[in-house]
Amino acid sequence: MREHGVTEELYAHVSDHRDHDEYSEAERVAIEYAELFALDHLSIDDEFMARLRSHFSDPDVLDLTICIADFLAFGRLTQVLKLDVQCEL
């Protein structure tokens, strides 16, 4: 990710992306989308999608959605199987 400009320091500020100067508007809305998708997906409305699409093409929105869904599902899988604590396989 470093070759794409994602440093550990930038990643460390994801939770305060709204106020951190290093995030572009596209990055901010992508992070907001991931948060909403994970925590309050029913609040993703047409207005938000229009804002997202002002920064990303439809294929990009699809890719972003698939990535978010994959990471969310994998995180839940590791917690349900307690793989995040220990692996006895």
C-alpha positions in Angstrom: 0.0 0.0 0.0 2.9 2.3 0.5 3.3 2.6 -3.3 -0.2 4.1 -3.3 0.7 6.6 -0.6 -0.9 4.7 2.3 1.5 5.1 5.2 1.1 3.7 8.7 0.6 7.3 9.9 -2.2 7.9 7.4 -3.8 4.6 8.4 -3.6 5.5 12.0 -5.9 8.5 11.4 -8.8 6.7 9.7 -11.0 7.2 12.7 -10.6 11.0 12.5 -10.7 11.1 8.7 -13.2 14.0 8.7 -10.6 16.3 10.2 -7.3 14.9 9.1 -5.8 17.0 6.3 -4.1 14.2 4.5 -7.3 12.6 3.3 -8.8 13.7 0.0 -12.6 14.2 -0.3 -12.8 10.9 -2.2 -11.0 9.1 0.6 -13.2 10.7 3.2 -16.4 9.6 1.5 -15.0 6.1 0.9 -14.2 5.8 4.6 -17.7 7.2 5.5 -19.2 4.6 3.2 -17.3 1.8 4.9 -18.5 3.0 8.3 -22.1 3.2 7.2 -21.9 -0.1 5.5 -20.6 -1.8 8.6 -22.6 0.1 11.3 -25.8 1.6 9.8 -26.3 0.3 6.2 -30.0 1.3 6.3 -29.0 5.0 6.4 -27.2 4.8 3.0 -29.7 6.8 1.0 -29.8 8.2 -2.5 -28.2 11.5 -1.3 -25.2 9.7 0.1 -24.9 7.5 -3.0 -24.9 10.6 -5.2 -22.1 12.1 -3.1 -20.2 8.8 -3.4 -20.7 8.7 -7.2 -19.5 12.3 -7.5 -16.0 10.8 -6.6 -16.3 7.3 -8.0 -17.6 5.6 -11.2 -20.2 2.9 -10.9 -17.6 0.2 -11.4 -15.5 1.8 -8.7 -18.5 1.9 -6.3 -19.1 -1.8 -7.0 -15.4 -2.6 -6.3 -15.4 -0.6 -3.2 -18.6 -2.3 -2.0 -17.3 -5.7 -2.6 -14.0 -4.9 -0.8 -15.9 -3.5 2.2 -18.3 -6.5 2.3 -15.3 -9.0 2.1 -13.4 -7.3 4.9 -16.5 -7.1 7.1 -17.4 -10.7 6.5 -13.8 -11.9 7.1 -13.7 -9.9 10.4 -16.9 -11.5 11.6 -15.7 -14.9 10.6 -12.5 -14.5 12.6 -14.5 -13.4 15.6 -17.1 -16.1 15.4 -14.5 -18.8 15.1 -12.3 -17.0 17.6 -9.5 -17.0 15.1 -8.6 -13.5 16.3 -7.7 -14.9 19.7 -6.1 -18.3 18.9 -6.0 -20.8 16.1 -6.1 -24.5 17.0 -6.5 -25.8 13.5 
